[in-house]
């Protein structure tokens, strides 16, 4: 069984034949010169030495050429070392990026699970028309109930006729008042939900990942129509207008909302068009 020999990549391994040949040539030339000098008398040795003065110059030139060659070899080796280090740094960057991506996704899906658990754990106890029997509403159905309550209360207040001609500031004040009246009654159910949802979107926005929109789209896909409806008003109130609303607009979290619904049509212009997936 033949074993493959490892190639010696050292300076000696690459150039040992050239080095041995050069040393052999110098030694042979020196011995030849010595033997010739021994065979000459004293008068002829001076003349012979003068003859080899040119040889000394030749060796000096060869030594200088060897020095230049060594410098070039060293430069090549330094360049190869730099390229190898650059490759290692690039590989390290890729590994760090992969680790950062994995860490981000682990945290992201944990937070998303918490959000879904909050919705799943919601329950409302409501009375029937006879007030003798009670029913329990759970999960996403709670948001449908919240939406209906908010919608019906504000329809009863004739919001359209009183606000249709008002300016933006007046409409913001009015919707802030009406939403907070609703929210304060449901704060126990909705307060934790909105804090987690806001921090989840903020976590994505503050991260260093490349495709942030991919993850905000995943979050948006988890939201029911009723959740998006209430998010619309939550971010027009003081609860979310300062911090959450800019993120809703940036990542088009209202893209699936029904903008033709009776209440929304009065407040569409209070949002940047990006909130609905439109470009400016």
N, C-alpha and C positions, 0 to 999 in steps of 0.2 A: 504494500500500500504506500503510494508516494505521498509525501507530505510537502505542501507548498511552503517554500521558504519566504519569510517576510523580507520585504525590500528594506534596506537600510537607507533612510531618508536624511541621514546626517550629512554634514559637509564632507567628512572623510569617506562616507559610503558613496557619495555622488562623484567625488573627484580623486579617489585614491590612485587610480591608474595614472592620471596626469601628474599627480604629485610625485609618485614613485619614479616615473619616467624622467621628470625634471631633476630630481635629486641624483638619480643614476648618471645622468649626463654630466652634471657638475662634478660628481666624484671621479668619474672616468677621465674627464678633462684635467682635473687637478692631479691625478696619479700620472697621467701621460706627461704632463708638464714636469712633474717631479723626477720621473725616470730620465727624461731628456736632459734635465739640468745635472743630474748625477753623472751622466756620461760625457759631459763637456768639461774642458779645462776652465780655469778661472777667467781667462781673457775672453773666451767665447760666451761665457754665461751672461755678461753684461749686454753683449749684442743680442743674445737670444731673448733676454728679458725685455729689451726695447721692442723686439718683434712682437711680443705678446702684450704690449701696452694696449693695442687695439682690441685684443681679446678681453682685457679687463673692462674697457669701455663697453664692449658688447654685453658682458655679464652685468654691468651696472644698468645698462638699458633694459636687459631682461628682468632684473630685480625691480626696476621701476614699473615695467609692464605688469609684473606679477602683483605689485602693490595695487595698481589700477584695477586689475582683474579681481583682486580680493575685495576691493571697495565695491565694485559692481555686484559681486556675489552677495556681499553683505546687504547692499541696497535691495536686491531681489528678495533676499530672505526676510528683511524687514517689511517689505511690501506684502509678501505672502502672509506674514504674521498679522499685519494689520487687517488684511482681508479675512483671515480666519477669525480674528476677534470681532470684526464687524458682523460676520455671519453668526457668531455666537450671541452677540447682542440682539440681532434681529430675531433669532430663535427664542431668546429670553423674553423679548417683547411679545411674541406670539403666545408664549406660555402664560405670561402675566395677563394678557388680554383674555385668554381662554379661562383662566382662573377667575378673573373679575366677572366675566360673563356668567360663569356657573354660580358664583356667589350672589350676583344680582338676581338670577332667575330663581334660586332657592328662596331668597327673601320675598321676591315678587309673588310667587305662587303661595307662599305662606300667608301673606297679607290678603291675597285674593280669596284664599280659603276662609280667613277670618271674616271677610266681608260677606261671603255667601252664608257662613254659619250664622251671622247676625240676622240676615234676612230669614233664614230657615227657622230660627228660634223665635221669631216674632209671633205673637198671637193676640187676638182681640176677642173680647167677649161682648157680644151684642145681643140686644133683646129683640124678640120678634114683635110683630104688630100687636100681639095680645099682651105683651109685657110679662107673660107668665113663663115663657120658655126662652132659654138663652142658647145662642149658637157661638161656636168658636171659629174664628177666621185665622188661618196660619199662613206663614211664608209670604210669597209675592202677592197673595190675595189681600194682605194687609195694605199694601200700597194702592191697590185698586180702591179700597175703602177710603184711604186718606185722600186720594185724588177726587173721589166723588164728593167727600165732605167739603173739601176746599172749593171745588167747582160750584156746588150747589149754594154754599154760603155767599159766594161773591156774585153769583147770578141774581140771588135774591136782593142784593144791595144795588142793583141796577148800575153796575160798574161801567157799562158801555156808554150810557147816555151822559153820565156825569164826567167821564174822563176823556171822551173822544176828541174834544177840542183843546185839551190841556197840553202844556209843553212837557218836555222830557223830565225836567226836575220835579214838576208836580206829580207826574205819573210814577216816578221812582218813590216819592214820599208815600203816595197812596198804596202802591203795591207792597212797600216795606211794612206799612202798618197792617194791611190785611193779611200778609203772609205770617208775620210774627204773632198775630192773634191766633192763627191756626197752629203755628209751630209750638207755641208755648203750651198748648193743650196736649201736644203729641211729643214733647221734648224727650220724655223717657224712652219712647220708641225710636225717634229719629236722630237724637243728639249723637249717640255713639256711632250710628250708621254713617252720618255725614263726616264725622271726624276721621273714620277709617278710610272712607272713599277719597276724601281730600288728601290725606297723607299718602295713600297709594299712588295717586296721580302725581303728587309732589315728589315722591320717591323716584318715579320714572323720570321726571323732568330734571332732577338733580343728578341723575346717574351719568356715567360716561359711555354708555352703550351707543352703538351706531344708529340702530333703527328704533327710536323711541316710539314712533307712531304705531309700530307693530304691537307693542304691549298696551298702549292706551286703547287700541282697537279691541284687544282682547277684553279689557275692562268694560268698554262700551257694550260689547256683545253680551255681557252678563246682566246688563240693566234691562229691566222690563220697561214697557211703554209708560207705565204709571210712574216708575222711578225717574225716568227722563223728564216727564211732565213736571214733577215736583222739584227736580234739580234745576229746571228752568227758572222757577220762582225763588228757590232758595238762594241762587246766585244773584238775583236782583235785590235781595234783602241785605241788610247789614251783616247777616250771618256769613255770606259768601261773596259779596260784591268786591271786596278789596283784594282777597287772596285767591279764592277759588274761581271766580269768574274769568280772570285772565287765562287760567289753565284750561277751562272749558272751551274758551274761544281758540286757544292755541292748538288744541288737539281734537277739535270738532266733536265734542262729546254730545252735542245736541243734533247731530246729523240725522238721526232717525225720528226726530220729533215731528208731530203733525202740526205744521205751521199754519194750517187753515182752521184750527180749532178756535172756538169763539173767544176764549180768554187770551190765548197766545197772540192773536192778531193785533191786539192793542200794544203789545210790548216787543214785537219782533225787532223793531228798529233800535231797541235799547241794547242789543247785542251786536258785536262785530259779526260780519257775514261769515267769517271763518268758523264760527261756532257751529254753523250748519253745513260745513264742508264746502263752502263757496269761496272762490278766490276774489280778492279785491279788484 
